């Protein structure tokens, strides 16, 4: 089921009127496009604020019920307060079933954990883009585009033209443009540790090259020196008793 937005025609215009609307929990906005004139509208703030937290609300065809008359629209712009969680203004565009639309849709990255870059090399995958510009008919508009990273390797990247697009969806690129979407690399700390370990392994001598020193045991007949510097003592000889 599509997302519905309830709105009423806004009769008062101007900055002062918009400020008064916000004070009573309303959001000023506008709907334009198609073969109809632009219409200023007002929407309940709390309902709209919670809908804006849904990713689908930003990249799908919405049903705007303006004075109970439904029509398909796209969200085109949202102005937020600089520091308060408050929607200041919102723009919607009407869509026609037989006219292609230009839209930015989110990217969903999958299978990074099983890619050679991560599973084999211990690398890290960076997301360079989070959304993609596309063109399509309203009926072909996807909620998101999936980016399969299962074949990504270290020191390589995936580009926009490598993506598998849904049926009826075109890229909004100029000429030979092909920007990167994601890349994989080894973290710097791990790379430095591996280099140091390799250098130590090269510099360390082999076990066969290390000279060994053997200590010779003192002969049993060697006299033992007195600790006080006296004459050396001779070992007591064993006496045998005659029977």
C-alpha positions, -999 to 999 in steps of 0.1 A, spaced: 0 0 0 13 35 -9 19 63 16 -8 88 19 -4 125 29 -34 145 40 -33 182 31 -56 213 29 -54 242 6 -37 272 23 -56 304 18 -33 329 36 0 337 20 32 354 31 59 350 57 37 360 86 10 336 76 35 307 74 49 316 109 14 315 123 8 281 108 39 267 124 28 280 158 -4 259 156 14 227 145 11 230 107 36 229 79 33 253 49 40 237 15 33 237 -22 23 212 -49 32 220 -85 38 203 -119 16 185 -144 -10 205 -163 -24 222 -132 -14 254 -115 7 254 -84 -13 253 -51 -1 263 -17 -10 238 10 -8 231 47 -1 197 65 -2 185 101 34 187 114 36 157 136 21 133 110 45 146 84 75 145 107 71 108 114 65 100 77 98 118 68 117 93 90 106 65 65 131 60 37 103 50 14 87 84 18 117 100 0 118 77 -31 84 65 -40 51 77 -55 30 92 -28 -8 98 -27 -15 134 -17 -51 139 -6 -56 176 -11 -91 185 3 -100 148 0 -90 147 -38 -61 122 -42 -34 127 -68 1 110 -72 30 132 -62 68 130 -55 85 146 -26 109 172 -40 122 194 -12 121 196 26 133 226 46 142 218 83 147 242 112 185 248 117 186 232 152 150 222 162 133 190 150 108 211 130 98 210 93 97 245 79 84 239 44 77 211 20 74 208 -18 56 181 -38 55 175 -76 26 160 -95 35 131 -117 19 117 -149 18 80 -157 32 84 -192 61 109 -184 95 99 -172 106 113 -139 141 122 -126 147 109 -91 174 101 -65 169 67 -49 189 52 -20 215 24 -24 214 -7 -3 247 -25 0 247 -63 5 272 -93 7 302 -72 17 310 -97 45 314 -126 19 334 -106 -6 371 -116 -11 381 -82 1 367 -88 35 366 -126 39 400 -133 24 421 -101 27 406 -87 59 399 -54 41 373 -27 48 346 -16 23 339 21 20 305 34 6 313 63 -17 277 70 -28 245 65 -8 220 74 -35 218 73 -73 202 96 -99 179 77 -122 151 83 -148 121 61 -153 83 61 -155 64 65 -122 53 28 -124 90 16 -126 103 37 -98 122 15 -73 123 21 -36 160 14 -36 188 -1 -58 207 -31 -45 245 -30 -47 260 -66 -46 295 -65 -32 301 -103 -32 328 -101 -59 347 -70 -47 384 -74 -41 410 -52 -23 423 -22 -42 394 -23 -66 361 -4 -67 326 -9 -80 312 18 -104 277 30 -112 277 13 -146 285 -20 -129 251 -20 -111 222 -42 -121 193 -18 -126 157 -28 -124 136 -30 -155 127 4 -170 153 23 -150 180 45 -167 211 62 -152 212 99 -153 248 102 -164 265 124 -190 288 109 -217 313 85 -202 307 93 -166 311 63 -144 316 74 -107 326 48 -81 300 35 -57 321 15 -33 358 5 -28 378 -19 -7 412 -14 10 434 -28 37 433 -6 69 465 15 72 474 1 107 472 -35 95 492 -27 64 520 -11 84 521 -41 108 524 -65 79 552 -45 64 571 -44 97 566 -81 103 580 -88 68 611 -66 74 618 -83 107 615 -117 91 640 -107 64 665 -92 88 664 -120 115 692 -146 110 683 -182 104 688 -207 132 716 -224 113 735 -191 111 736 -185 149 770 -196 164 768 -219 194 792 -217 224 799 -249 244 812 -246 279 839 -271 289 835 -289 322 863 -284 348 886 -315 352 880 -334 384 916 -331 395 916 -293 392 923 -277 427 897 -256 442 908 -221 453 901 -210 489 877 -182 491 900 -162 513 929 -163 488 948 -191 506 965 -221 490 944 -243 469 930 -272 487 934 -307 474 905 -330 473 904 -355 501 914 -389 490 894 -419 500 911 -441 526 905 -477 527 907 -495 560 927 -527 562 911 -556 579 
